[in-house]
Amino acid sequence: MQAHINGELNKWNTPFIIQRADPFVTRINGKYYFTASVPAYDKIILRCSDTLNGLKDAGERVIWEKHVSGPMSEHIWAPELHYINGCYYIYFAAGKAEDIWEIRPYVLCCKGDPMKDEFEELGMMQPADEDEFSFKAFSLDATTFEVKGERYFVWAEKTGVGKMVSNLYIAKMDTPNKLKTVQVLLTTPDYDWERVGFWVNEGPAVLIKDDKIYLTFSASATGACYCMGLLSADINDDLLDPHIWRKERYPVLKTDYDRGIYGPGHNSFVKDENGDDICIFHARTYEEIKGDPLRDPNRHAMLMRVEWTDRGPVFDYDNIIMQI
């Protein structure tokens, strides 16, 4: 493992899975699944294991590869696997060779075994009929969750002219590939830690406990300034009302120079075999990046056990789960 990593390893920053950014782990029908962005941004991979730790050494299946041209031919980013109405859906972002920054959310569907059967392309995620704004600009990092019988879609989309701003939006879903309601602005980069390099809120991930919903997100550019913020709301409130969401003033996870963890963010959540909540996030083991940070391959997937207090989840590097 160490031959592939340029940073010095210690008990806090040893990766779970190397060179897999935007890691997403879910448990479906007793099995754990892992997917993530690969350094070449050219395919979608999937791992499966009976145990969370088993994902580390599980074989990878390439379930889909980018097109040669047109939509879904560049920047294959941040896939997530979700199980909805008996089928497996992959939500991911992609551009096209003719305009690599025309990033939009797309959907794949598998009606059988995701580790054996084919995924059908359902095309771009569709807005509600009366929605004139969703997915018209740079859109990525979609996730979905269900609360009280309603399924929601949360994603990042850029707005503005000149100085583009990446916000998070939320809407209810009609089908797995179409929204039912118009977009609602959930959060915009308000604070200094969300505006380093670029003004960014992206990478939403949902964690539900008791009657509260917690939504983490990532902020700023993708170097050492990258960090994780937190929103929270009561699941009994109207989740499409942005006023019921509480945003933490400071990041809940950020670079730790002493431990050698740089740019933590774009996470997901899953329960381990004991029922504990686990945060899966990516980070680098060094600060200096040569060239374009997006072309640096060494964003590695790491695991952290989530602590709980009366105020909600706590993300502490002392709870890193060792995988040596």
ABEGO torsion letter per residue (X at the ends): XAAABABBBBAAABBABBGBBGBBBBBBGGBBBBBBBBAAGABBBBBBBABAAAAAABBBBBABBBBABEBGABGBBGBBBBBBGGBBBBBBBBBBAABAABBBBBBBBBABBAAABBBBBAEBBBBBAABAABGABBBBGBBBBBBGGBBBBBBBBBBEBGBBBBBBBBBBBABAABBABBBBBABBBABAAAABGBBBBBGBBBBBBEABBBBBBBBEBABAABBBBBBBBBAABBAABAAABBBBABBABBBBAAAGBBGBEGBBBBBBAAGBBBBBBBBBABABBBEBAAABAABBBBBBBBBBBAAEBBBBAAABBBBX
